Amino acid sequence: MDLWTAATPNGWKVTIMVEELIEAGIDMPELKLRNISLIDGEQFSEEFTRHNPNQKIPVLIDGDVDIMESCAILQYLGEKYPSDLFPQGEKRWEILPWLYWQAANVGPIFGNRLSYTRYMDDVDDAAKAHPLERFLKEARRLASVLNHRLEGRDYVCGDNLTIADIAIYPWVRGWKWSKINMTDQPNVMAWIDRVRARPAVGRGLAYGMPKEEIDQWSAERKAEYAKNGATIADNKTLRTES
Ligand SMILES: N[C@@H](CCC(=O)N[C@@H](CS)C(=O)NCC(=O)O)C(=O)O
């Protein structure tokens, strides 16, 4: 199995999933990781486009099967390697709506908010005012939906972590980067800590980031990014195995 990815929230969903499956005792086949440099535009290459016509990471290549879209990859792995992460039967209809909720709402809104808070220094404030407000308002609404859902639950679909948590977590954990204040959402804040404390999540997030920088970039890294005017998280350090 090959995973073409980068150190970004959509990429981390899959590496967290793989680590959680291993933690659950699944005998996973060897996963070959290929770091796609988004800065260099490798996602637009002919080779990449053959596997993912949408030209975005992540993409999973399993023999003749190409799977684009991070949530589809979570579902694919969850079905191929059965575990509590994606139980079959009726329970899946509790999980799938939250997976789609993430794909249709959290990813796009948090991602768009992040691009204006972190990467668009060269756009003047007046031009940014409307999108900043719009994405903030919707992100805060989504956070309160999640907070409500987590009332009385440790995880989004009950007592166990599922692919729904794995999909939502990498975006929501970045609330400070996106400047989306969530401190008034206690269930969400507690859930962020609960998910982060899982050893497999720590390992999944460590793809593409030195361990000590998973939660907080070093001053050197920040300076490096600022200097380059990078528009997206660099991923040159992503661990590649071939
Ligand atoms: N809905 C897609 C979104 C994928 C996505 O936006 N990937 C970003 C990185 S997080 C990317 O490849 N960006 C490069 C680009 O837009 O050129 C998914 O969940 O897989």
The ligand as an ORCA input file, in Angstrom:
! r2SCAN-3c Opt
* xyz 0 1
  N     -11.321     17.134      0.631
  C      -9.953     16.750      0.444
  C      -9.069     17.958      0.683
  C      -7.617     17.657      0.407
  C      -6.765     18.904      0.513
  O      -7.268     20.049      0.476
  N      -5.455     18.709      0.612
  C      -4.565     19.846      0.694
  C      -3.591     19.677      1.853
  S      -4.429     19.606      3.404
  C      -3.748     19.942     -0.590
  O      -3.363     18.955     -1.176
  N      -3.498     21.169     -1.036
  C      -2.688     21.412     -2.191
  C      -3.370     22.283     -3.189
  O      -4.504     22.719     -2.940
  O      -2.757     22.537     -4.242
  C      -9.597     15.610      1.419
  O     -10.192     15.554      2.486
  O      -8.730     14.775      1.067
*
